[in-house]
Amino acid sequence: MKRFLFISILIISSISLFSQHKARVMSYNLLNYTDFTPDTRNDYFKKVISSVNPDLLVVQEIKTEASVAQFLSSVLSSKYKAGAFIPNQVTFESNNAIFYKDSLFNFISNFPIIIPADPGTSERDISEFKLVHKFSKDTLIIFSAHLKASSGTTNEQRRLKEVIKLREHTEKLSDKANFIIVGDFNIYNTFEPAYGKLIETTTKNYFIDPINVVGVYNNSAFASIHTQSTRENSFGGGASGGLDDRFDFIMISQAVKDLGGIQFIDGTYTAYGNDGSHYNLSINFGSNTAVSKEIADALHFASDHLPVYADFSFEVSTSAGQSKNFPTNYSLHQNYPNPFNPTTTIEYIIPSGTRNIQDFSSSSSPRNNGINVTLKVYDVLGREVATLVDEYKTPGTYNCEWRIANSELSSGIYFYKLVAGNFSKMKKMVLI
């Protein structure tokens, strides 16, 4: 009996809690954003970004440090901070910047990968942003690139030159480094030398295209992944012609593709606002089944690019009986944004110490601490209109996105309710 008890204690003490914290990374070409950008355009950006609700926002075509400060104060909520800004060292144009939720991340550094310019040319630096996830303590490296624009062999070779310099840098990173690259690549097809160099596996620390589509993007077969242009007619310095190119990308490293640590969540790669039905059309032409009319208009007027985003999980672990990095109480937060249309995010917390009864005398392995969780939405008459979560959850903080398809529900007041064991909590939200 004593021997069995001793073994049981060893089993219990070796159990680990694993919680998946989700974070959304968004990349957006801001179309030459300056600190003189009018308030009307700021309002459009605000609508787009609050609807996506990214945890990390990486931008291209932002002019100066003053522009970064204005974007932070005029567009983003107080949840965000800006990472250190370093302008292009050669051209001082088309700069990159990063904004992050400081409740989730610590900003570490911004390192410019300088691309030496040939006579008569102006190459663009690639920014290396480094952040640490506060709960998992994992380091995420995000490269932001705005490669040389336009078609033709000369421009293709300049894009290749920029990518070669990037790959020389990534080859020096640890094999286990978690890194991704985002930005406006200006790549027209998967046969371009720059694209080939990004995914080349002959040297370590290559990039992986998570949606893995092969071909020439400028045709209707790729309509659902196009990101430029949001408008048929040119205005404000932007490109015209409607949606017909996939210029904006998110690519990941092998470490981010592999299980454990930081991991790309399959199926989350999104060209925001693209419903696949606007080939060669403005994003707000007619109906849009991906976003509301208000968001489609905002995407049209804010920039000539659509933003792209993807979700990543961060694995947080701690020994059983400990609560390191875990809250100790259940919590259901107010949805954000609220009021909303078409998308809102609901955050909830499952505390440490949550446990299903386990039979350690069974031959089957005991389940980690956790509990079955339901998150449901009801209308004002108490009718269930959506089940957002109904599954076993281990302790941690979770973000659940609710997206409303056009005409699925009428505008008005709705209630969302979290149930986990004996815990039950309900909050109100407004669909506009």
C-alpha positions in Angstrom: 0.0 0.0 0.0 2.8 2.4 0.9 4.6 1.5 -2.4 1.4 2.3 -4.4 0.9 5.6 -2.5 4.5 6.6 -3.2 4.1 5.8 -7.0 0.9 7.8 -7.0 2.6 10.8 -5.5 5.3 10.6 -8.1 2.7 10.4 -10.9 0.8 13.4 -9.5 3.9 15.5 -9.0 5.1 14.9 -12.5 1.9 15.9 -14.2 2.3 19.2 -16.1 -0.4 21.7 -17.0 -0.3 22.9 -20.6 -2.3 25.9 -21.7 -2.5 27.2 -25.2 -2.5 31.0 -25.2 -3.6 32.3 -28.6 -2.1 35.5 -30.2 -3.1 37.1 -33.5 -0.4 38.6 -35.7 -1.5 41.1 -38.4 0.5 42.7 -41.2 -0.8 45.9 -42.9 0.7 48.1 -45.6 -0.5 51.6 -44.5 0.0 53.3 -47.9 2.5 56.0 -47.0 1.1 56.8 -43.5 2.4 60.2 -42.2 1.8 62.3 -39.1 -0.2 64.5 -41.5 -2.7 61.7 -42.4 -6.2 63.2 -42.0 -8.5 62.1 -39.2 -10.9 60.5 -41.7 -8.3 58.0 -42.8 -7.4 57.3 -39.2 -11.1 56.5 -38.5 -11.0 53.9 -41.3 -7.9 52.3 -39.9 -9.4 52.2 -36.5 -12.5 50.4 -37.7 -10.4 47.8 -39.6 -7.9 47.1 -36.8 -10.5 47.1 -33.9 -12.5 44.5 -35.9 -9.5 42.2 -36.4 -8.2 42.9 -32.8 -4.6 41.8 -33.4 -2.2 41.2 -30.5 0.8 42.1 -32.6 0.4 44.6 -35.5 3.3 45.0 -38.0 3.0 47.8 -40.5 4.8 48.9 -43.7 4.9 52.3 -45.4 4.9 54.4 -42.2 7.0 57.6 -42.6 8.6 58.7 -39.4 8.7 58.3 -35.6 6.1 61.0 -35.4 3.9 59.0 -37.7 4.2 56.0 -35.4 3.2 58.2 -32.4 0.2 59.5 -34.2 -0.9 56.1 -35.3 -0.6 54.8 -31.8 -2.6 57.7 -30.3 -5.2 58.2 -33.1 -5.9 54.7 -34.3 -5.0 52.2 -31.6 -6.5 51.7 -28.2 -4.6 52.1 -24.9 -3.9 48.3 -24.9 -1.1 48.8 -27.4 2.4 50.1 -27.3 4.9 50.8 -30.1 8.2 49.1 -30.5 11.4 51.0 -31.0 11.3 52.7 -34.4 14.4 52.6 -36.7 14.0 54.2 -40.2 15.6 52.7 -43.3 19.3 53.4 -43.1 19.8 53.9 -46.9 16.6 55.3 -48.3 14.7 56.6 -45.3 11.5 55.5 -47.0 8.8 52.9 -46.6 9.6 52.1 -43.0 8.4 49.3 -40.8 6.9 49.5 -37.3 5.4 47.2 -34.8 2.7 47.7 -32.2 1.9 45.1 -29.4 -0.4 44.5 -26.5 1.9 44.9 -23.5 -0.4 42.7 -21.4 0.9 39.8 -23.5 4.3 40.7 -24.8 7.5 42.4 -23.8 9.3 44.2 -26.7 13.0 43.4 -26.8 14.6 44.9 -29.9 14.4 46.2 -33.5 17.4 45.3 -35.6 17.6 46.5 -39.2 18.9 44.2 -41.8 20.5 46.7 -44.1 20.5 45.9 -47.8 23.5 47.6 -49.6 22.2 49.7 -52.5 23.7 49.5 -56.0 24.5 52.8 -57.7 21.2 54.4 -58.8 19.1 52.1 -56.7 17.4 52.4 -53.3 17.0 49.1 -51.5 14.8 48.8 -48.4 15.9 47.4 -45.0 14.2 44.4 -43.5 13.3 44.9 -39.8 13.9 42.2 -37.2 11.5 42.7 -34.3 12.1 40.5 -31.2 9.4 40.1 -28.5 8.9 37.8 -25.5 5.5 36.3 -24.7 4.9 37.1 -21.0 3.2 33.8 -20.1 5.2 31.2 -22.0 8.5 33.2 -21.9 9.1 32.1 -25.5 10.8 34.6 -27.9 9.2 35.4 -31.2 11.2 37.0 -34.0 9.1 38.8 -36.6 10.8 40.1 -39.8 8.9 42.8 -41.7 9.8 43.3 -45.3 8.6 45.6 -48.1 10.4 44.2 -51.1 11.1 46.1 -54.3 7.9 46.9 -56.2 7.0 46.3 -59.9 7.4 43.5 -62.4 10.3 42.9 -64.8 13.6 41.1 -64.5 15.5 44.0 -62.9 13.0 44.4 -60.1 12.8 40.6 -59.5 16.6 40.6 -59.1 16.4 43.4 -56.6 13.8 41.5 -54.6 16.1 38.5 -54.7 19.0 40.6 -53.4 16.9 41.7 -50.4 15.8 38.1 -49.7 19.4 36.7 -50.0 20.5 39.2 -47.3 17.6 38.1 -45.1 18.5 34.4 -45.5 22.1 35.0 -44.7 20.7 36.4 -41.4 18.3 33.6 -40.6 21.0 31.0 -41.3 22.8 32.3 -38.2 19.8 31.8 -35.9 19.4 28.8 -33.7 17.7 25.8 -35.3 15.0 26.1 -32.7 14.4 29.9 -33.2 10.7 30.8 -33.6 10.5 33.3 -36.4 8.1 34.5 -39.0 8.2 37.0 -41.8 5.4 39.4 -42.8 4.9 42.3 -45.1 4.4 43.5 -48.7 6.6 41.2 -50.8 5.5 42.6 -54.2 6.0 39.0 -55.5 3.8 38.1 -58.5 4.2 34.3 -58.6 5.8 31.4 -56.8 8.3 31.0 -59.7 10.1 34.3 -58.8 13.7 34.0 -57.6 12.9 35.8 -54.4 10.0 33.4 -53.5 12.2 30.5 -54.3 15.0 31.8 -52.1 12.6 32.3 -49.2 11.5 28.6 -49.2 14.8 27.1 -50.3 15.6 24.2 -48.0 19.2 23.6 -48.9 20.3 25.8 -46.0 18.7 25.9 -42.5 16.1 28.3 -41.2 14.1 28.7 -44.4 10.5 30.0 -44.6 7.3 28.0 -45.1 4.3 29.4 -46.9 1.5 28.2 -44.6 -1.2 28.2 -47.4 1.2 26.7 -49.9 -0.5 27.9 -53.1 1.6 27.5 -56.3 1.2 29.5 -59.5 0.8 33.0 -61.0 -1.3 35.0 -58.6 -2.8 37.5 -61.1 -5.8 35.3 -62.1 -9.2 34.5 -60.7 -8.1 31.1 -59.4 -6.3 32.9 -56.6 -9.1 35.5 -56.0 -9.5 34.5 -52.3 -5.9 35.4 -51.4 -5.4 38.6 -53.3 -4.5 41.7 -51.2 -4.0 44.5 -53.7 -5.7 46.7 -54.8 -8.7 47.4 -52.6 -9.9 50.0 -55.2 -10.5 50.0 -58.9 -9.6 53.7 -59.3 -6.5 55.3 -58.0 -6.7 57.9 -55.3 -4.5 59.0 -52.4 -1.4 57.7 -54.1 -2.6 54.1 -54.1 -2.6 51.4 -56.8 -5.7 50.8 -58.9 -7.2 47.9 -60.8 -9.1 46.1 -58.0 -8.0 42.9 -56.2 -5.7 40.9 -58.5 -2.4 40.4 -56.7 -1.2 38.5 -53.7 1.5 40.9 -52.5 1.1 40.6 -48.7 2.3 37.5 -46.9 2.9 35.8 -43.6 5.4 33.0 -43.7 6.7 30.8 -40.9 9.8 28.9 -39.8 9.9 25.2 -39.3 10.1 25.7 -35.5 6.7 27.6 -35.7 5.2 24.9 -37.9 6.3 22.1 -35.5 4.2 21.1 -32.4 5.0 22.7 -29.1 6.2 26.1 -28.0 5.0 28.7 -30.5 2.9 27.2 -33.2 1.0 28.4 -36.3 -2.7 27.5 -36.0 -3.8 25.9 -39.2 -6.7 27.5 -41.0 -6.3 31.0 -39.5 -4.3 32.6 -42.4 -6.7 35.3 -43.6 -6.6 38.1 -46.2 -9.0 40.2 -44.2 -12.1 41.3 -46.1 -11.5 39.2 -49.1 -14.5 37.0 -49.8 -13.1 35.6 -53.1 -15.7 37.4 -55.1 -14.0 40.7 -55.9 -11.4 39.8 -58.6 -10.5 43.0 -60.4 -13.1 44.8 -58.3 -13.0 47.3 -55.4 -13.4 45.5 -52.0 -16.6 47.5 -51.3 -18.2 46.8 -54.7 -21.7 45.4 -54.2 -22.0 42.9 -51.3 -19.1 41.4 -49.4 -19.8 38.1 -47.5 -16.6 38.3 -45.5 -17.2 41.7 -43.8 -19.9 44.3 -43.3 -20.4 47.2 -45.6 -18.9 49.5 -43.1 -15.7 47.4 -42.8 -15.5 47.0 -46.6 -15.7 50.8 -47.0 -13.0 51.2 -44.4 -10.7 48.8 -46.1 -11.3 50.6 -49.4 -10.5 54.1 -48.1 -7.8 53.3 -45.6 -5.2 51.7 -47.9 -4.7 50.0 -51.3 -3.7 46.8 -49.5 -5.8 44.4 -47.5 -4.2 43.4 -44.1 -3.4 39.7 -43.6 -3.4 38.0 -40.2 -2.8 34.6 -38.7 -3.2 33.1 -35.2 -0.4 31.4 -33.2 -0.5 29.4 -30.0 1.9 29.8 -27.2 2.3 26.7 -24.9 2.5 27.6 -21.2 3.3 24.8 -18.8 3.8 24.5 -15.0 3.9 21.7 -12.5 0.7 20.4 -11.0 -0.1 22.1 -7.7 1.7 25.3 -8.8 0.1 28.3 -10.3 3.1 29.9 -12.0 1.8 32.4 -14.7 -1.7 31.2 -14.1 -4.6 33.2 -12.6 -6.4 31.6 -9.6 -10.0 32.6 -10.4 -12.4 32.0 -13.3 -13.1 35.1 -15.3 -15.2 36.1 -18.3 -14.2 39.4 -19.9 -16.2 41.9 -21.8 -16.1 41.2 -25.5 -14.0 43.5 -27.7 -15.0 45.5 -29.7 -18.4 46.2 -28.3 -20.7 47.2 -30.1 -19.4 45.1 -33.0 -20.0 44.0 -36.6 -19.1 41.5 -37.9 -16.4 40.2 -35.5 -15.8 40.3 -31.8 -13.5 38.5 -29.4 -14.4 37.1 -26.0 -11.6 36.3 -23.5 -12.1 34.0 -20.6 -9.9 32.4 -18.0 -9.7 28.8 -16.6 -7.7 29.0 -13.4 -5.0 26.7 -12.1 -6.2 23.9 -9.8 -9.2 23.1 -12.1 -9.4 19.3 -12.1 -11.5 16.5 -13.3 -11.6 13.5 -11.0 -9.0 11.0 -12.2 -8.5 7.3 -11.4 -4.8 6.8 -10.9 -5.4 3.1 -10.3 -6.5 2.8 -13.9 -4.1 1.5 -16.6 -5.0 4.6 -18.7 -2.9 7.7 -18.4 -4.5 10.4 -16.2 -5.8 13.5 -17.9 -4.1 16.8 -17.2 -5.9 19.3 -15.0 -8.9 20.8 -16.7 -12.6 20.9 -17.2 -15.3 20.9 -19.8 -16.2 24.5 -20.8 -19.1 25.8 -22.8 -19.5 29.4 -24.1 -22.9 30.1 -25.7 -24.7 33.1 -27.1 -28.4 33.8 -26.5 -30.8 36.4 -27.8 -33.0 38.6 -25.5 -35.7 35.9 -25.5 -33.2 33.4 -24.1 -32.9 31.4 -27.2 -29.5 29.9 -28.0 -28.2 31.3 -31.2 -24.6 30.1 -31.2 -22.2 27.7 -29.4 -18.7 29.1 -29.5 -17.0 26.6 -27.2 -18.0 23.1 -26.0 -14.8 21.2 -25.1 -12.3 20.2 -22.5 -10.0 23.1 -21.5 -6.8 23.1 -19.4 -6.0 26.1 -17.2 -5.1 29.3 -19.1 -6.4 32.4 -20.9 -8.4 31.8 -24.0 -9.6 34.2 -26.8 -12.7 33.1 -28.8 -13.7 35.0 -31.9 -17.3 35.2 -33.0 -17.8 36.2 -36.6 -21.3 37.1 -37.9 -22.1 36.3 -41.5 -24.2 38.8 -43.4 -27.9 38.7 -42.4 -27.3 35.7 -40.1 -28.6 37.7 -37.1 -30.4 41.0 -36.7 -28.8 43.9 -34.8 -29.6 44.2 -31.2 -28.6 42.9 -27.7 -27.2 39.4 -27.2 -25.8 37.6 -24.1 -22.9 35.3 -23.9 -22.6 32.8 -21.1 -19.5 30.8 -19.8 -20.1 27.6 -17.9 -17.3 25.5 -16.4 -18.2 23.1 -13.6 -20.0 25.1 -10.9 -18.9 28.4 -12.4 -21.3 30.3 -14.5 -21.1 33.9 -15.8 -23.1 35.9 -18.4 -22.4 39.3 -20.1 -24.2 41.5 -22.6 -23.0 42.6 -26.0 -24.4 44.6 -28.8 -24.5 43.7 -32.5 -24.8 46.7 -34.8 
